[in-house]
Amino acid sequence: MQPGWNRNPPTDPESCHGQTFDRMLNPGQEASIETPGFFMQIAEAAGGSEHAVLSLTDIPDIRVGHVTDPVGITGCTVVLCEAGAVASGEVRGAAPGTRETDLLHPGALVQHAHAVLLAGGSAFGLAAADGVVRYLEERGIGFDAVVARVPIVPSAVIFDLAIGDPRARPDTAMGYEACVRATAEPVDEGSVGAGAGATVGKALGMDRAMKGGIGSWCVRLPGGPSVGALVVVNAYGDVVDEGTGDILAGARGPDGRFAGTSQVLRTGAPGMPFGGNTTLAVVVTTAALTKAQAWRLAVQGHAGFSRAIVPSHTLYDGDTVFVLATGRHEIGAGQSQELIQIGEATAEAVAEAVRRAVRAAKGLGGIPGRADLAGRG
């Protein structure tokens, strides 16, 4: 057990759970597939608030568990799908830390995964996946390799060693405990689990950065599948508002106001010491997809990063998207339009989860969260 690891962390009374989707069309504006929030708007029009699925765990058969070390400022998060789900993914960042990602390629033998593990601790944190594997093995869950059932647990890590205690890393025990804590309740967001040590806006150094964290969002297409996302936001760039483009969290200038990472880069950013960045996403859909189709959703998930993070996919980022398709909703043969809708809903769910992460993040390790800088901009 890592120092400071609290087995019973307090609940957050300021959690974003239960908020309604508050993006509205401007007067006279007509909704289209390009309108921010389009799929949530058509879902609400189809049946009211019960169609607004606000968390990844509103998707059946999905549970999420966090373990947070508030002293070391790190942690891990597991997404459990013990019944198995068609799995794929896409690594687009130039500095990833991953495990079991090769088998996600559409041409690989194994079709299903049973969990996804996200963790802090850089490469050291991949050890937490061993705890998830042990938890699943004890329950007889895994790929049938004849002589044993082998749990398939794709994993990825963020670099958070520059905040908190660099000797504190998620380990096997924390990965196992995250599974024990996994629940179908709304996902805790902000500075928890794998997002405990996440930061954003590091172009001017860590002392000018802000807290990132974990966010979750889900969209249900009317009469169709649900698409949800859980994102760990630990980006080099800034997180921006979907409607105005205003910075929600990012690099701050000497006066404490947002400097704008793109502007800093255009005018010649000072040499930045290695800070480590990566945004990770787990996308889950109830659609019945092939592995190749799941991979296409992972590509769309990266489009969600680009909508909410400016810039994204830099040389300093290890951006990775995992996709799990549970197969509850059949897609008709030749239904390319429905696949396009699912892809757009994926991008929207990922982008909204990114924004929710920084809105919920609390300051830790001397790095302020958005709430700590209210009134500045």
N, C-alpha and C positions, 0 to 999 in steps of 0.2 A: 504494500500500500504506500502511495506517495505521501510525503508530509503535507498536512493540511487538507487531505482528501476527506470531505464530509459525506458520510453515508446518508445523511438526512438533511440535504440542503433546504433552506427555507423557501417557501413559494414566493413568487414575486407579485405583490398586490397591484403593480402597475403593468402587468402583462397585457399584451395586445389582444389576447384571446377574446372572441366574442364581438370584436369590432365589425361593423358593417362595411361593405365596400363603398367608399365615398367618392369614387371618381365619377363625375357627371359630365354629360355633354354640355357644351356651351349653347346658349339660346340660338335656335335656328340651325344648329349643327346636326347633320344626319349621320347615323352610325354606319360604319362600313368595316370591313375586315381589317382596315388599317387604323381604325380608331382605338386609342388606348382604352383598355377595359372592355373592348367590343364583346368578347365572349361572356364576360360576367354580366354585361347589360342584357344580352339576349337570353341568358339563363334566367335572370330576374324577371324579364318580360314574360317568360314561358311559365312562370309559376310562383313568383314571389321569393321571399327570403329563404325558404327551405331549399332553394336551388343554389344558394351561395355557400359553397363548401370552403371552409376557411382554413383547413389544416390538412397536411398530408395524411394524417391518421383517420380522416373521414373516409378514406378509401378502404373498403373491407379487406381484412386479412393482413393489414399493415400495422405494426407496432414500432414505436420509437422510444429509445432509452438514452439518457445522458448520464455521464459521470463527470463531475467538475472538481478540479483541485483549485480552490480559490486562493491558496497561498502560492503555489507554483505557477498559477494562472495558465492552466492548460486543461485538457480533458479530452473525452471521446464521446462519440454519438453513434449508435447503431440503428439501422433500419432493418427490422426483421420481416421476412416474408417466408415463414416456415413451410408453407405449402409449395413453395417454389414459384418462380416467375421467369419468363423468357427474359434474358438479360443481354444488354449490349452497352456500349459506351464509347466515348471519344475523348482522347487526351489532346488538347490543342496548345496548352501552355508549353513554354520552352524549358521549364524547370520543375517537372513533376516528381512526386514521390508516391509510388503506387505498388500494389500487389494484385496478382490474378487479373490483370487487365488484358493480357494477350488472349485469354480464352473468351473475351467478349467480342472478338472479331467475328463478323458474320460467317466466315468459313470455318470456324473452330468447332470441334466435336460437341463440347458441353453446351447445352441450350439454356439451362436454368441456373439461377443463383438463389440462395436461401437467406442471404443478408448482405448488407453493404455496411462497411465500417469506415467512418471518418474520424480523424484524430489530429491532435496537435503533436508536438514533439519532433517534428521533422522525421527523418528516416527511423529514428528511435521509436516513434509512436506506432509504427507498423506492427510492433510486438503485440499491441492490443488486439489485433485480429486473431491471434492464437486463442485468446479467451473466448471470442465469439465462436470459433471453430469447436472448441471444447464443449461449450454450452450446447451447440447443435448436435454434436456427436453423442453426447449423453442422452439425447432424446431421439436418437435413431434417424436423424435428418441429414440427408446428403445425397450426392450422386452415387448411384449403385455401381460400385467397382468390383462387384462379385464378392471379394473377400472383405470388403468394408464399405460403409457408406461414408463418402468424403464430402463434408460440407463445403459449398462453394461460396466464398466470402470475398468478393472484390473489395479493395480498400484503397484509400488515399489519405495523405497527410498534408497539413499545412506547416509552415515554418513559423513557430511562435516562441523560439528560444530567446529572442531579444526582449521579451517582456516577462516579468516574473523571474522564476528561478530556472536557468537553463538546464539544471540537473534534474528537474522534475519532468518526467515524461510519462504518457500513458503506457501502461504495461498490460500483461496478460490478465492480471486480477481486475483491472479497471474495465477491460473489454468484456470480461465475463459478467461483472456487476452491471454494466450497461444493459446487457441482455436480461438480467434479473429484474431490472427496473423498467424494462420496456413496457409501454402501455398504449392503448388505443385512445387515450385522452388527448386533447389538443396539445400540440408540440410546444414546449417551453421555448421561448425565443430570446435573443439577445446574447449576453455574455455568459453562455452556458455550454457545457459539453465541449465539442470540438471547436466551438466559437469563443471559448473563454479567453484565449490569447490572440484572437483575430484582430487585425488592425487594417486601416485603409488610408490612402493618401500619403504615401511615404516618399514622394519625390523630393521633399526638402528635409528628409531625415525623420527618425522616430519621434524626436521631440516636437515635431510639427504635425504628426499623424493624429488620427482619431480612431476610436474603437470600432471594429467591425463586430461580427457575431453570427448567430444562426437566425434564419428566417424561414417561414413556411407559408405556402399558399396553395390553393387548389381551385380548379375550375371544373364545373360540370356542364358539358354541352347538353342542350335540351334534347331529350330523347336519345342521347348518345352516351359515350363514356365519360368518365372523370379523368382529369389529369392533374396531378399534384407535384409539388416540388419542395424539397428541403435543401437549403443552400448555406454553406459556410463561407462567409465573405471576408477574405483576407487579401485584399487587392492592392496593387501598386497605385491604381488610379482612384478617382473620386466616384462616389455614388450620387446619381442625379435623379431629380424628380421627373416623372414620366410626362407630365404636361408642360411644365415651364422650362425644363432643362436646368433649373436651379440646383446647386450642389446641396445635398443633404448631409454628407460627411465627406471629408477629404483633407488634402494638404492645406495648412494654414500659414499665412504670411507672418512677418514679425509683429503686425498689429493684431494678430489673432483672427483676422478675417480669412475667408477662403481665398486661396491664391489661384486655384484652377490649375490642375496638373497639366492639361493640354497647353495652357498659356505659358506655364513654367518651362515646358519642353520646347516650345517654339522660340522662347527668348533665351534659351541656353541654361538648362538646369545645372546647378552645381553638382560636383561629383558626390554621389550618394553612397555611403557605406552599405555593404550587403545587409539588407533588411529581411528578405525572404517574403514572398507573396504567393498566394494561390487561392483561387475561388473554386469550391467544390460543390457539385449539385447531385442530388439523387432525385430523379424524376420517376414517378410511378403512374401508370395508366391502367384502367380497367379494360382497355381494348385488347382484343386477341390479335397479337402481332407476330410476324415472323421475326427472326433475329435481325434480318436486313432492315425491316421496317423499324424495329427498335433502334437500330443504329441511326437511321434518319432522324428519329426524334432527338437523339443525343446531339446531332448537328443543330437542330432547331433550338435545343437548350442553350447552346453556345450563342445563338442569336439573342437569347434573353440576357446573357451577360453583357453583350455589346449595347443593348438598349439601356441598361442601368449603370454600367461601369465605364467611365471615360478616363483614360484609354483602358481597354481590356486586352488580354492575350499578348502581353508584352514579353520581352526576353526574360524579365524577372518573374513572370507568373507561371504557375504550373496548372492552369485551368483544366478541369476535368469534369465531365458529365457522365453519370451512370443512368441507365434506363432499365426499369423493371416493368414488364407487361403481364398483368395477372390473368388476362384472358376471359374475364366475365362478360365482356361486351363483344359480340361478333361483328366483324367488319365484312360487309358483303363483297363478293368478287367484283373487281373493277371499280370499287368505290374510292377512286382517287381523290374526289372532292372531300370526302370525310377524312381521309388521311391528311389532307392539307389543313383542314380545320383542327385536327388533333395536333398537328405540328405548330400551328399558330397559338393554340391554347397552351402548348408546352412553353413556347418562348415567353408568353405573357405570365404564366405561373412562375417561371424562373426569375424574370425581371422583378415581379412584385415581391417575391421572397427575398431577393437581394435588398430591396428598399426597406422591407419590414425588419430585416436584420439590423440595419444601422439605426432605425428609429427606436428599436427596443434595447439597443446596446447601452450598458452602463460603464462609466469610467472605471478602469482598473490599471494598476501598475503605473500610475502617473499619466496615463493616456486618457483624455476626456472622451466621453460619449456625447452623442448629439444633444441629449437632454441637459448635459452640463454646460453647453454653449448656447442655450436658448437666448434669442435676441440678437445674436451675432450673425453676420453673413457677408 
